[in-house]
Amino acid sequence: MDVKIYALKLSEDLTDVQFNTFFGCSQEERKEKIKRCKVSKKRDIMAVSQIFAKACIKKTFGIDIKEQEIRYGEFEKPYLFGYPDIHFNISHSEELLVCAVSDKNVGKDEKKIGE
């Protein structure tokens, strides 16, 4: 299978309603990290990124979002618990989220030019 790449641009801050919706859909471990984040734009990206990754996995492999449990391994690399043949990685810059999904190990790192 070819690697599927998905991108989402967050050019504006989330409204309180939008943030609360994404936050409410996040897994408990992720919620704790989001709560500790002090920078609003980064907090928004953290709230959206897990749901975005789950949506990308659903689009690629057809697994319902509610059935997906994302966990984090060495170096905080995310993986889909119970699905060892599904690999994904999510990266972000200031307003762009990128998710790579495949049946092989993948990684994508998005940075601002000059970093």
Biopython code that builds the backbone (N, CA, C, O; Angstrom):
import numpy as np
from Bio.PDB.StructureBuilder import StructureBuilder

atoms = [
    (1, "MET", "N", (0.830, -1.181, 0.000)),
    (1, "MET", "CA", (0.000, 0.000, 0.000)),
    (1, "MET", "C", (0.877, 1.248, 0.000)),
    (1, "MET", "O", (1.878, 1.307, 0.715)),
    (2, "ASP", "N", (0.507, 2.229, -0.791)),
    (2, "ASP", "CA", (1.202, 3.515, -0.781)),
    (2, "ASP", "C", (0.864, 4.269, 0.495)),
    (2, "ASP", "O", (-0.211, 4.091, 1.068)),
    (3, "VAL", "N", (1.780, 5.102, 0.930)),
    (3, "VAL", "CA", (1.535, 5.959, 2.089)),
    (3, "VAL", "C", (0.488, 7.000, 1.704)),
    (3, "VAL", "O", (0.584, 7.628, 0.650)),
    (4, "LYS", "N", (-0.494, 7.173, 2.552)),
    (4, "LYS", "CA", (-1.520, 8.197, 2.342)),
    (4, "LYS", "C", (-1.148, 9.396, 3.204)),
    (4, "LYS", "O", (-0.868, 9.258, 4.395)),
    (5, "ILE", "N", (-1.148, 10.580, 2.585)),
    (5, "ILE", "CA", (-0.802, 11.811, 3.287)),
    (5, "ILE", "C", (-2.040, 12.714, 3.321)),
    (5, "ILE", "O", (-2.657, 12.988, 2.292)),
    (6, "TYR", "N", (-2.380, 13.162, 4.512)),
    (6, "TYR", "CA", (-3.516, 14.054, 4.702)),
    (6, "TYR", "C", (-3.016, 15.331, 5.356)),
    (6, "TYR", "O", (-2.103, 15.291, 6.182)),
    (7, "ALA", "N", (-3.607, 16.462, 4.994)),
    (7, "ALA", "CA", (-3.202, 17.744, 5.571)),
    (7, "ALA", "C", (-4.439, 18.539, 5.966)),
    (7, "ALA", "O", (-5.487, 18.462, 5.326)),
    (8, "LEU", "N", (-4.283, 19.299, 7.038)),
    (8, "LEU", "CA", (-5.358, 20.141, 7.549)),
    (8, "LEU", "C", (-4.746, 21.469, 7.972)),
    (8, "LEU", "O", (-3.792, 21.501, 8.749)),
    (9, "LYS", "N", (-5.298, 22.565, 7.457)),
    (9, "LYS", "CA", (-4.788, 23.891, 7.800)),
    (9, "LYS", "C", (-5.687, 24.530, 8.849)),
    (9, "LYS", "O", (-6.897, 24.648, 8.657)),
    (10, "LEU", "N", (-5.083, 24.941, 9.959)),
    (10, "LEU", "CA", (-5.789, 25.654, 11.024)),
    (10, "LEU", "C", (-5.319, 27.100, 11.015)),
    (10, "LEU", "O", (-4.436, 27.480, 11.784)),
    (11, "SER", "N", (-5.906, 27.893, 10.151)),
    (11, "SER", "CA", (-5.420, 29.262, 9.988)),
    (11, "SER", "C", (-5.962, 30.210, 11.053)),
    (11, "SER", "O", (-5.417, 31.298, 11.242)),
    (12, "GLU", "N", (-7.022, 29.817, 11.748)),
    (12, "GLU", "CA", (-7.586, 30.648, 12.806)),
    (12, "GLU", "C", (-7.641, 29.861, 14.098)),
    (12, "GLU", "O", (-7.698, 28.631, 14.084)),
    (13, "ASP", "N", (-7.624, 30.575, 15.224)),
    (13, "ASP", "CA", (-7.786, 29.912, 16.513)),
    (13, "ASP", "C", (-9.170, 29.274, 16.575)),
    (13, "ASP", "O", (-10.123, 29.763, 15.969)),
    (14, "LEU", "N", (-9.260, 28.181, 17.314)),
    (14, "LEU", "CA", (-10.558, 27.536, 17.510)),
    (14, "LEU", "C", (-11.425, 28.403, 18.411)),
    (14, "LEU", "O", (-10.927, 29.067, 19.321)),
    (15, "THR", "N", (-12.726, 28.389, 18.149)),
    (15, "THR", "CA", (-13.644, 29.034, 19.085)),
    (15, "THR", "C", (-13.717, 28.163, 20.336)),
    (15, "THR", "O", (-13.268, 27.017, 20.319)),
    (16, "ASP", "N", (-14.270, 28.689, 21.406)),
    (16, "ASP", "CA", (-14.417, 27.897, 22.629)),
    (16, "ASP", "C", (-15.247, 26.647, 22.379)),
    (16, "ASP", "O", (-14.931, 25.575, 22.895)),
    (17, "VAL", "N", (-16.308, 26.782, 21.592)),
    (17, "VAL", "CA", (-17.165, 25.624, 21.280)),
    (17, "VAL", "C", (-16.379, 24.575, 20.502)),
    (17, "VAL", "O", (-16.459, 23.387, 20.813)),
    (18, "GLN", "N", (-15.626, 25.000, 19.499)),
    (18, "GLN", "CA", (-14.826, 24.058, 18.712)),
    (18, "GLN", "C", (-13.785, 23.371, 19.595)),
    (18, "GLN", "O", (-13.637, 22.150, 19.554)),
    (19, "PHE", "N", (-13.064, 24.161, 20.392)),
    (19, "PHE", "CA", (-12.054, 23.577, 21.263)),
    (19, "PHE", "C", (-12.675, 22.553, 22.206)),
    (19, "PHE", "O", (-12.162, 21.444, 22.346)),
    (20, "ASN", "N", (-13.771, 22.921, 22.848)),
    (20, "ASN", "CA", (-14.417, 22.018, 23.795)),
    (20, "ASN", "C", (-14.905, 20.740, 23.128)),
    (20, "ASN", "O", (-14.892, 19.677, 23.748)),
    (21, "THR", "N", (-15.336, 20.829, 21.873)),
    (21, "THR", "CA", (-15.763, 19.638, 21.134)),
    (21, "THR", "C", (-14.582, 18.707, 20.900)),
    (21, "THR", "O", (-14.674, 17.513, 21.185)),
    (22, "PHE", "N", (-13.479, 19.230, 20.387)),
    (22, "PHE", "CA", (-12.296, 18.402, 20.148)),
    (22, "PHE", "C", (-11.717, 17.874, 21.456)),
    (22, "PHE", "O", (-11.341, 16.705, 21.545)),
    (23, "PHE", "N", (-11.646, 18.725, 22.459)),
    (23, "PHE", "CA", (-11.128, 18.313, 23.757)),
    (23, "PHE", "C", (-11.982, 17.179, 24.328)),
    (23, "PHE", "O", (-11.449, 16.202, 24.855)),
    (24, "GLY", "N", (-13.282, 17.309, 24.225)),
    (24, "GLY", "CA", (-14.194, 16.287, 24.738)),
    (24, "GLY", "C", (-14.047, 14.944, 24.048)),
    (24, "GLY", "O", (-14.331, 13.906, 24.647)),
    (25, "CYS", "N", (-13.611, 14.949, 22.806)),
    (25, "CYS", "CA", (-13.423, 13.704, 22.044)),
    (25, "CYS", "C", (-12.030, 13.105, 22.247)),
    (25, "CYS", "O", (-11.767, 11.990, 21.796)),
    (26, "SER", "N", (-11.155, 13.819, 22.906)),
    (26, "SER", "CA", (-9.787, 13.341, 23.106)),
    (26, "SER", "C", (-9.737, 12.270, 24.184)),
    (26, "SER", "O", (-10.564, 12.247, 25.096)),
    (27, "GLN", "N", (-8.758, 11.389, 24.065)),
    (27, "GLN", "CA", (-8.533, 10.373, 25.078)),
    (27, "GLN", "C", (-7.988, 11.032, 26.345)),
    (27, "GLN", "O", (-7.378, 12.099, 26.275)),
    (28, "GLU", "N", (-8.204, 10.401, 27.507)),
    (28, "GLU", "CA", (-7.851, 10.996, 28.798)),
    (28, "GLU", "C", (-6.380, 11.399, 28.897)),
    (28, "GLU", "O", (-6.066, 12.485, 29.383)),
    (29, "GLU", "N", (-5.482, 10.534, 28.441)),
    (29, "GLU", "CA", (-4.048, 10.851, 28.489)),
    (29, "GLU", "C", (-3.756, 12.138, 27.711)),
    (29, "GLU", "O", (-2.962, 12.972, 28.147)),
    (30, "ARG", "N", (-4.402, 12.282, 26.567)),
    (30, "ARG", "CA", (-4.201, 13.464, 25.732)),
    (30, "ARG", "C", (-4.779, 14.707, 26.410)),
    (30, "ARG", "O", (-4.188, 15.785, 26.347)),
    (31, "LYS", "N", (-5.931, 14.552, 27.057)),
    (31, "LYS", "CA", (-6.553, 15.680, 27.746)),
    (31, "LYS", "C", (-5.609, 16.271, 28.791)),
    (31, "LYS", "O", (-5.537, 17.491, 28.941)),
    (32, "GLU", "N", (-4.895, 15.425, 29.504)),
    (32, "GLU", "CA", (-3.968, 15.911, 30.522)),
    (32, "GLU", "C", (-2.852, 16.753, 29.902)),
    (32, "GLU", "O", (-2.465, 17.780, 30.460)),
    (33, "LYS", "N", (-2.337, 16.320, 28.752)),
    (33, "LYS", "CA", (-1.295, 17.098, 28.068)),
    (33, "LYS", "C", (-1.851, 18.429, 27.571)),
    (33, "LYS", "O", (-1.187, 19.461, 27.664)),
    (34, "ILE", "N", (-3.057, 18.399, 27.049)),
    (34, "ILE", "CA", (-3.684, 19.625, 26.549)),
    (34, "ILE", "C", (-3.880, 20.613, 27.687)),
    (34, "ILE", "O", (-3.625, 21.806, 27.522)),
    (35, "LYS", "N", (-4.330, 20.132, 28.840)),
    (35, "LYS", "CA", (-4.564, 21.005, 29.995)),
    (35, "LYS", "C", (-3.284, 21.704, 30.444)),
    (35, "LYS", "O", (-3.332, 22.843, 30.909)),
    (36, "ARG", "N", (-2.142, 21.033, 30.309)),
    (36, "ARG", "CA", (-0.866, 21.614, 30.753)),
    (36, "ARG", "C", (-0.301, 22.628, 29.760)),
    (36, "ARG", "O", (0.589, 23.401, 30.113)),
    (37, "CYS", "N", (-0.796, 22.638, 28.547)),
    (37, "CYS", "CA", (-0.272, 23.529, 27.509)),
    (37, "CYS", "C", (-0.752, 24.966, 27.754)),
    (37, "CYS", "O", (-1.944, 25.207, 27.946)),
    (38, "LYS", "N", (0.178, 25.899, 27.745)),
    (38, "LYS", "CA", (-0.138, 27.304, 28.023)),
    (38, "LYS", "C", (-0.324, 28.158, 26.763)),
    (38, "LYS", "O", (-0.910, 29.238, 26.836)),
    (39, "VAL", "N", (0.160, 27.695, 25.623)),
    (39, "VAL", "CA", (0.089, 28.453, 24.375)),
    (39, "VAL", "C", (-1.183, 28.049, 23.623)),
    (39, "VAL", "O", (-1.348, 26.885, 23.257)),
    (40, "SER", "N", (-2.081, 29.014, 23.393)),
    (40, "SER", "CA", (-3.403, 28.683, 22.853)),
    (40, "SER", "C", (-3.342, 28.008, 21.477)),
    (40, "SER", "O", (-4.081, 27.053, 21.238)),
    (41, "LYS", "N", (-2.490, 28.473, 20.578)),
    (41, "LYS", "CA", (-2.417, 27.867, 19.239)),
    (41, "LYS", "C", (-1.929, 26.421, 19.333)),
    (41, "LYS", "O", (-2.469, 25.536, 18.671)),
    (42, "LYS", "N", (-0.913, 26.187, 20.153)),
    (42, "LYS", "CA", (-0.411, 24.829, 20.334)),
    (42, "LYS", "C", (-1.472, 23.949, 20.994)),
    (42, "LYS", "O", (-1.631, 22.781, 20.640)),
    (43, "ARG", "N", (-2.188, 24.519, 21.948)),
    (43, "ARG", "CA", (-3.259, 23.786, 22.611)),
    (43, "ARG", "C", (-4.345, 23.389, 21.610)),
    (43, "ARG", "O", (-4.856, 22.270, 21.656)),
    (44, "ASP", "N", (-4.694, 24.301, 20.711)),
    (44, "ASP", "CA", (-5.682, 23.992, 19.667)),
    (44, "ASP", "C", (-5.211, 22.838, 18.794)),
    (44, "ASP", "O", (-5.972, 21.914, 18.509)),
    (45, "ILE", "N", (-3.953, 22.897, 18.374)),
    (45, "ILE", "CA", (-3.401, 21.839, 17.519)),
    (45, "ILE", "C", (-3.393, 20.508, 18.246)),
    (45, "ILE", "O", (-3.715, 19.477, 17.656)),
    (46, "MET", "N", (-3.031, 20.518, 19.515)),
    (46, "MET", "CA", (-3.038, 19.282, 20.293)),
    (46, "MET", "C", (-4.449, 18.699, 20.395)),
    (46, "MET", "O", (-4.629, 17.483, 20.330)),
    (47, "ALA", "N", (-5.447, 19.573, 20.556)),
    (47, "ALA", "CA", (-6.833, 19.114, 20.669)),
    (47, "ALA", "C", (-7.332, 18.506, 19.356)),
    (47, "ALA", "O", (-8.060, 17.514, 19.368)),
    (48, "VAL", "N", (-6.947, 19.089, 18.246)),
    (48, "VAL", "CA", (-7.421, 18.634, 16.940)),
    (48, "VAL", "C", (-6.627, 17.420, 16.431)),
    (48, "VAL", "O", (-7.189, 16.563, 15.749)),
    (49, "SER", "N", (-5.341, 17.342, 16.751)),
    (49, "SER", "CA", (-4.460, 16.366, 16.097)),
    (49, "SER", "C", (-4.872, 14.910, 16.305)),
    (49, "SER", "O", (-4.803, 14.120, 15.363)),
    (50, "GLN", "N", (-5.294, 14.539, 17.504)),
    (50, "GLN", "CA", (-5.650, 13.144, 17.741)),
    (50, "GLN", "C", (-6.906, 12.759, 16.954)),
    (50, "GLN", "O", (-6.966, 11.674, 16.375)),
    (51, "ILE", "N", (-7.900, 13.634, 16.932)),
    (51, "ILE", "CA", (-9.134, 13.359, 16.190)),
    (51, "ILE", "C", (-8.835, 13.342, 14.688)),
    (51, "ILE", "O", (-9.374, 12.514, 13.953)),
    (52, "PHE", "N", (-7.982, 14.251, 14.241)),
    (52, "PHE", "CA", (-7.589, 14.276, 12.828)),
    (52, "PHE", "C", (-6.908, 12.966, 12.442)),
    (52, "PHE", "O", (-7.215, 12.397, 11.394)),
    (53, "ALA", "N", (-5.987, 12.481, 13.275)),
    (53, "ALA", "CA", (-5.306, 11.213, 12.990)),
    (53, "ALA", "C", (-6.314, 10.070, 12.912)),
    (53, "ALA", "O", (-6.233, 9.228, 12.017)),
    (54, "LYS", "N", (-7.258, 10.041, 13.842)),
    (54, "LYS", "CA", (-8.276, 8.979, 13.831)),
    (54, "LYS", "C", (-9.143, 9.053, 12.567)),
    (54, "LYS", "O", (-9.507, 8.023, 11.998)),
    (55, "ALA", "N", (-9.467, 10.265, 12.137)),
    (55, "ALA", "CA", (-10.252, 10.424, 10.899)),
    (55, "ALA", "C", (-9.464, 9.929, 9.681)),
    (55, "ALA", "O", (-10.029, 9.325, 8.769)),
    (56, "CYS", "N", (-8.154, 10.193, 9.680)),
    (56, "CYS", "CA", (-7.301, 9.729, 8.569)),
    (56, "CYS", "C", (-7.218, 8.198, 8.556)),
    (56, "CYS", "O", (-7.262, 7.578, 7.494)),
    (57, "ILE", "N", (-7.099, 7.601, 9.732)),
    (57, "ILE", "CA", (-7.058, 6.133, 9.825)),
    (57, "ILE", "C", (-8.384, 5.549, 9.372)),
    (57, "ILE", "O", (-8.407, 4.539, 8.668)),
    (58, "LYS", "N", (-9.487, 6.169, 9.766)),
    (58, "LYS", "CA", (-10.809, 5.686, 9.329)),
    (58, "LYS", "C", (-10.927, 5.757, 7.807)),
    (58, "LYS", "O", (-11.407, 4.819, 7.171)),
    (59, "LYS", "N", (-10.490, 6.867, 7.232)),
    (59, "LYS", "CA", (-10.573, 7.022, 5.770)),
    (59, "LYS", "C", (-9.711, 5.981, 5.057)),
    (59, "LYS", "O", (-10.106, 5.461, 4.014)),
    (60, "THR", "N", (-8.547, 5.678, 5.607)),
    (60, "THR", "CA", (-7.622, 4.754, 4.964)),
    (60, "THR", "C", (-7.991, 3.291, 5.194)),
    (60, "THR", "O", (-7.949, 2.485, 4.264)),
    (61, "PHE", "N", (-8.351, 2.946, 6.428)),
    (61, "PHE", "CA", (-8.560, 1.541, 6.774)),
    (61, "PHE", "C", (-9.996, 1.188, 7.151)),
    (61, "PHE", "O", (-10.305, 0.012, 7.342)),
    (62, "GLY", "N", (-10.881, 2.179, 7.263)),
    (62, "GLY", "CA", (-12.285, 1.912, 7.555)),
    (62, "GLY", "C", (-12.592, 1.556, 9.003)),
    (62, "GLY", "O", (-13.679, 1.052, 9.289)),
    (63, "ILE", "N", (-11.670, 1.802, 9.917)),
    (63, "ILE", "CA", (-11.888, 1.483, 11.330)),
    (63, "ILE", "C", (-12.610, 2.658, 11.990)),
    (63, "ILE", "O", (-12.136, 3.793, 11.942)),
    (64, "ASP", "N", (-13.748, 2.378, 12.599)),
    (64, "ASP", "CA", (-14.545, 3.409, 13.239)),
    (64, "ASP", "C", (-13.713, 4.165, 14.277)),
    (64, "ASP", "O", (-12.927, 3.565, 15.010)),
    (65, "ILE", "N", (-13.891, 5.464, 14.330)),
    (65, "ILE", "CA", (-13.127, 6.313, 15.237)),
    (65, "ILE", "C", (-13.297, 5.881, 16.690)),
    (65, "ILE", "O", (-12.333, 5.896, 17.456)),
    (66, "LYS", "N", (-14.504, 5.497, 17.074)),
    (66, "LYS", "CA", (-14.768, 5.101, 18.458)),
    (66, "LYS", "C", (-14.051, 3.807, 18.838)),
    (66, "LYS", "O", (-13.860, 3.531, 20.023)),
    (67, "GLU", "N", (-13.654, 3.017, 17.849)),
    (67, "GLU", "CA", (-12.939, 1.763, 18.102)),
    (67, "GLU", "C", (-11.429, 1.958, 18.175)),
    (67, "GLU", "O", (-10.701, 1.025, 18.515)),
    (68, "GLN", "N", (-10.957, 3.146, 17.862)),
    (68, "GLN", "CA", (-9.517, 3.408, 17.822)),
    (68, "GLN", "C", (-9.012, 3.923, 19.162)),
    (68, "GLN", "O", (-9.597, 4.826, 19.759)),
    (69, "GLU", "N", (-7.920, 3.335, 19.621)),
    (69, "GLU", "CA", (-7.241, 3.813, 20.821)),
    (69, "GLU", "C", (-5.796, 4.114, 20.447)),
    (69, "GLU", "O", (-5.025, 3.212, 20.118)),
    (70, "ILE", "N", (-5.444, 5.378, 20.503)),
    (70, "ILE", "CA", (-4.082, 5.788, 20.188)),
    (70, "ILE", "C", (-3.260, 5.761, 21.475)),
    (70, "ILE", "O", (-3.659, 6.306, 22.505)),
    (71, "ARG", "N", (-2.122, 5.121, 21.384)),
    (71, "ARG", "CA", (-1.170, 5.098, 22.492)),
    (71, "ARG", "C", (0.153, 5.652, 21.986)),
    (71, "ARG", "O", (0.327, 5.881, 20.789)),
    (72, "TYR", "N", (1.076, 5.863, 22.906)),
    (72, "TYR", "CA", (2.349, 6.471, 22.546)),
    (72, "TYR", "C", (3.487, 5.601, 23.034)),
    (72, "TYR", "O", (3.530, 5.201, 24.197)),
    (73, "GLY", "N", (4.417, 5.310, 22.122)),
    (73, "GLY", "CA", (5.559, 4.463, 22.434)),
    (73, "GLY", "C", (6.805, 5.286, 22.662)),
    (73, "GLY", "O", (6.759, 6.437, 23.097)),
    (74, "GLU", "N", (7.924, 4.649, 22.350)),
    (74, "GLU", "CA", (9.225, 5.291, 22.508)),
    (74, "GLU", "C", (9.277, 6.598, 21.724)),
    (74, "GLU", "O", (8.809, 6.664, 20.587)),
    (75, "PHE", "N", (9.841, 7.627, 22.325)),
    (75, "PHE", "CA", (9.967, 8.958, 21.725)),
    (75, "PHE", "C", (8.603, 9.569, 21.407)),
    (75, "PHE", "O", (8.490, 10.422, 20.527)),
    (76, "GLU", "N", (7.559, 9.126, 22.134)),
    (76, "GLU", "CA", (6.196, 9.645, 21.956)),
    (76, "GLU", "C", (5.609, 9.343, 20.576)),
    (76, "GLU", "O", (4.686, 10.029, 20.139)),
    (77, "LYS", "N", (6.128, 8.332, 19.888)),
    (77, "LYS", "CA", (5.578, 7.949, 18.580)),
    (77, "LYS", "C", (4.212, 7.309, 18.802)),
    (77, "LYS", "O", (4.094, 6.349, 19.564)),
    (78, "PRO", "N", (3.177, 7.833, 18.141)),
    (78, "PRO", "CA", (1.842, 7.274, 18.332)),
    (78, "PRO", "C", (1.675, 5.942, 17.585)),
    (78, "PRO", "O", (2.300, 5.710, 16.550)),
    (79, "TYR", "N", (0.826, 5.087, 18.133)),
    (79, "TYR", "CA", (0.458, 3.855, 17.446)),
    (79, "TYR", "C", (-0.983, 3.519, 17.777)),
    (79, "TYR", "O", (-1.526, 3.980, 18.782)),
    (80, "LEU", "N", (-1.592, 2.718, 16.932)),
    (80, "LEU", "CA", (-2.981, 2.318, 17.105)),
    (80, "LEU", "C", (-3.012, 0.987, 17.846)),
    (80, "LEU", "O", (-2.671, -0.055, 17.287)),
    (81, "PHE", "N", (-3.424, 1.033, 19.104)),
    (81, "PHE", "CA", (-3.434, -0.147, 19.950)),
    (81, "PHE", "C", (-4.321, -1.239, 19.330)),
    (81, "PHE", "O", (-5.463, -0.996, 18.939)),
    (82, "GLY", "N", (-3.750, -2.453, 19.256)),
    (82, "GLY", "CA", (-4.493, -3.591, 18.731)),
    (82, "GLY", "C", (-4.392, -3.775, 17.229)),
    (82, "GLY", "O", (-4.941, -4.734, 16.686)),
    (83, "TYR", "N", (-3.705, -2.880, 16.552)),
    (83, "TYR", "CA", (-3.560, -2.948, 15.090)),
    (83, "TYR", "C", (-2.079, -2.802, 14.725)),
    (83, "TYR", "O", (-1.660, -1.734, 14.277)),
    (84, "PRO", "N", (-1.290, -3.850, 14.911)),
    (84, "PRO", "CA", (0.153, -3.734, 14.675)),
    (84, "PRO", "C", (0.537, -3.492, 13.215)),
    (84, "PRO", "O", (1.665, -3.083, 12.938)),
    (85, "ASP", "N", (-0.376, -3.735, 12.283)),
    (85, "ASP", "CA", (-0.065, -3.528, 10.867)),
    (85, "ASP", "C", (-0.528, -2.165, 10.349)),
    (85, "ASP", "O", (-0.442, -1.895, 9.151)),
    (86, "ILE", "N", (-1.010, -1.318, 11.235)),
    (86, "ILE", "CA", (-1.403, 0.036, 10.849)),
    (86, "ILE", "C", (-0.408, 1.005, 11.490)),
    (86, "ILE", "O", (-0.183, 0.982, 12.700)),
    (87, "HIS", "N", (0.173, 1.846, 10.657)),
    (87, "HIS", "CA", (1.180, 2.809, 11.113)),
    (87, "HIS", "C", (0.756, 4.205, 10.692)),
    (87, "HIS", "O", (0.196, 4.405, 9.614)),
    (88, "PHE", "N", (1.030, 5.154, 11.553)),
    (88, "PHE", "CA", (0.726, 6.547, 11.213)),
    (88, "PHE", "C", (1.654, 7.455, 12.002)),
    (88, "PHE", "O", (2.249, 7.054, 13.003)),
    (89, "ASN", "N", (1.760, 8.660, 11.537)),
    (89, "ASN", "CA", (2.497, 9.682, 12.255)),
    (89, "ASN", "C", (1.846, 11.012, 11.947)),
    (89, "ASN", "O", (1.354, 11.234, 10.841)),
    (90, "ILE", "N", (1.846, 11.883, 12.917)),
    (90, "ILE", "CA", (1.254, 13.200, 12.722)),
    (90, "ILE", "C", (2.284, 14.246, 13.114)),
    (90, "ILE", "O", (3.002, 14.104, 14.104)),
    (91, "SER", "N", (2.334, 15.287, 12.320)),
    (91, "SER", "CA", (3.284, 16.365, 12.559)),
    (91, "SER", "C", (2.567, 17.686, 12.319)),
    (91, "SER", "O", (1.529, 17.734, 11.660)),
    (92, "HIS", "N", (3.133, 18.755, 12.862)),
    (92, "HIS", "CA", (2.491, 20.049, 12.669)),
    (92, "HIS", "C", (3.514, 21.167, 12.648)),
    (92, "HIS", "O", (4.603, 21.069, 13.212)),
    (93, "SER", "N", (3.120, 22.226, 11.978)),
    (93, "SER", "CA", (3.845, 23.492, 12.046)),
    (93, "SER", "C", (2.899, 24.446, 12.760)),
    (93, "SER", "O", (2.014, 23.993, 13.485)),
    (94, "GLU", "N", (3.056, 25.714, 12.582)),
    (94, "GLU", "CA", (2.208, 26.665, 13.289)),
    (94, "GLU", "C", (0.733, 26.531, 12.956)),
    (94, "GLU", "O", (-0.104, 26.732, 13.836)),
    (95, "GLU", "N", (0.383, 26.201, 11.726)),
    (95, "GLU", "CA", (-1.034, 26.083, 11.386)),
    (95, "GLU", "C", (-1.349, 24.908, 10.459)),
    (95, "GLU", "O", (-2.467, 24.813, 9.952)),
    (96, "LEU", "N", (-0.407, 24.033, 10.232)),
    (96, "LEU", "CA", (-0.620, 22.910, 9.334)),
    (96, "LEU", "C", (-0.410, 21.591, 10.072)),
    (96, "LEU", "O", (0.628, 21.364, 10.694)),
    (97, "LEU", "N", (-1.421, 20.728, 9.988)),
    (97, "LEU", "CA", (-1.316, 19.365, 10.503)),
    (97, "LEU", "C", (-1.149, 18.439, 9.314)),
    (97, "LEU", "O", (-1.856, 18.569, 8.315)),
    (98, "VAL", "N", (-0.212, 17.505, 9.418)),
    (98, "VAL", "CA", (0.017, 16.527, 8.369)),
    (98, "VAL", "C", (-0.006, 15.142, 9.013)),
    (98, "VAL", "O", (0.643, 14.912, 10.033)),
    (99, "CYS", "N", (-0.754, 14.228, 8.410)),
    (99, "CYS", "CA", (-0.837, 12.867, 8.928)),
    (99, "CYS", "C", (-0.487, 11.894, 7.799)),
    (99, "CYS", "O", (-1.074, 11.941, 6.718)),
    (100, "ALA", "N", (0.471, 11.021, 8.068)),
    (100, "ALA", "CA", (0.857, 9.963, 7.127)),
    (100, "ALA", "C", (0.332, 8.647, 7.682)),
    (100, "ALA", "O", (0.512, 8.354, 8.864)),
    (101, "VAL", "N", (-0.323, 7.845, 6.827)),
    (101, "VAL", "CA", (-0.918, 6.580, 7.238)),
    (101, "VAL", "C", (-0.501, 5.504, 6.249)),
    (101, "VAL", "O", (-0.497, 5.735, 5.040)),
    (102, "SER", "N", (-0.146, 4.314, 6.766)),
    (102, "SER", "CA", (0.287, 3.224, 5.889)),
    (102, "SER", "C", (0.205, 1.893, 6.624)),
    (102, "SER", "O", (-0.093, 1.836, 7.817)),
    (103, "ASP", "N", (0.476, 0.827, 5.884)),
    (103, "ASP", "CA", (0.608, -0.491, 6.504)),
    (103, "ASP", "C", (2.085, -0.791, 6.789)),
    (103, "ASP", "O", (2.435, -1.897, 7.200)),
    (104, "LYS", "N", (2.940, 0.207, 6.565)),
    (104, "LYS", "CA", (4.371, 0.122, 6.882)),
    (104, "LYS", "C", (4.731, 1.306, 7.775)),
    (104, "LYS", "O", (4.002, 2.297, 7.811)),
    (105, "ASN", "N", (5.841, 1.212, 8.489)),
    (105, "ASN", "CA", (6.262, 2.293, 9.365)),
    (105, "ASN", "C", (6.421, 3.588, 8.573)),
    (105, "ASN", "O", (7.037, 3.597, 7.507)),
    (106, "VAL", "N", (5.868, 4.677, 9.094)),
    (106, "VAL", "CA", (5.920, 5.973, 8.410)),
    (106, "VAL", "C", (6.305, 7.065, 9.394)),
    (106, "VAL", "O", (6.179, 6.908, 10.608)),
    (107, "GLY", "N", (6.771, 8.164, 8.846)),
    (107, "GLY", "CA", (7.068, 9.346, 9.640)),
    (107, "GLY", "C", (7.032, 10.552, 8.747)),
    (107, "GLY", "O", (7.421, 10.488, 7.581)),
    (108, "LYS", "N", (6.568, 11.646, 9.287)),
    (108, "LYS", "CA", (6.491, 12.904, 8.548)),
    (108, "LYS", "C", (6.770, 13.999, 9.550)),
    (108, "LYS", "O", (6.129, 14.060, 10.599)),
    (109, "ASP", "N", (7.718, 14.865, 9.244)),
    (109, "ASP", "CA", (8.039, 15.957, 10.160)),
    (109, "ASP", "C", (7.901, 17.272, 9.424)),
    (109, "ASP", "O", (8.636, 17.538, 8.473)),
    (110, "GLU", "N", (6.976, 18.083, 9.854)),
    (110, "GLU", "CA", (6.688, 19.352, 9.225)),
    (110, "GLU", "C", (7.230, 20.463, 10.103)),
    (110, "GLU", "O", (6.825, 20.576, 11.259)),
    (111, "LYS", "N", (8.133, 21.285, 9.590)),
    (111, "LYS", "CA", (8.730, 22.379, 10.362)),
    (111, "LYS", "C", (8.686, 23.668, 9.567)),
    (111, "LYS", "O", (8.565, 23.670, 8.342)),
    (112, "LYS", "N", (8.789, 24.768, 10.303)),
    (112, "LYS", "CA", (8.929, 26.046, 9.631)),
    (112, "LYS", "C", (10.309, 26.100, 8.975)),
    (112, "LYS", "O", (11.273, 25.549, 9.505)),
    (113, "ILE", "N", (10.399, 26.757, 7.837)),
    (113, "ILE", "CA", (11.684, 26.937, 7.182)),
    (113, "ILE", "C", (12.584, 27.732, 8.115)),
    (113, "ILE", "O", (12.175, 28.750, 8.674)),
    (114, "GLY", "N", (13.795, 27.264, 8.275)),
    (114, "GLY", "CA", (14.746, 27.926, 9.152)),
    (114, "GLY", "C", (14.868, 27.294, 10.520)),
    (114, "GLY", "O", (15.734, 27.689, 11.301)),
    (115, "GLU", "N", (14.018, 26.314, 10.835)),
    (115, "GLU", "CA", (14.116, 25.647, 12.137)),
    (115, "GLU", "C", (15.189, 24.597, 12.110)),
    (115, "GLU", "O", (15.421, 23.926, 13.116)),
]
sb = StructureBuilder()
sb.init_structure("model")
sb.init_model(0)
sb.init_chain("A")
sb.init_seg("    ")
for serial, (resi, resn, name, xyz) in enumerate(atoms, 1):
    if name == "N":
        sb.init_residue(resn, " ", resi, " ")
    sb.init_atom(name, np.array(xyz, "f"), 0.0, 1.0, " ", f" {name:<3s}", serial, name[0])
structure = sb.get_structure()
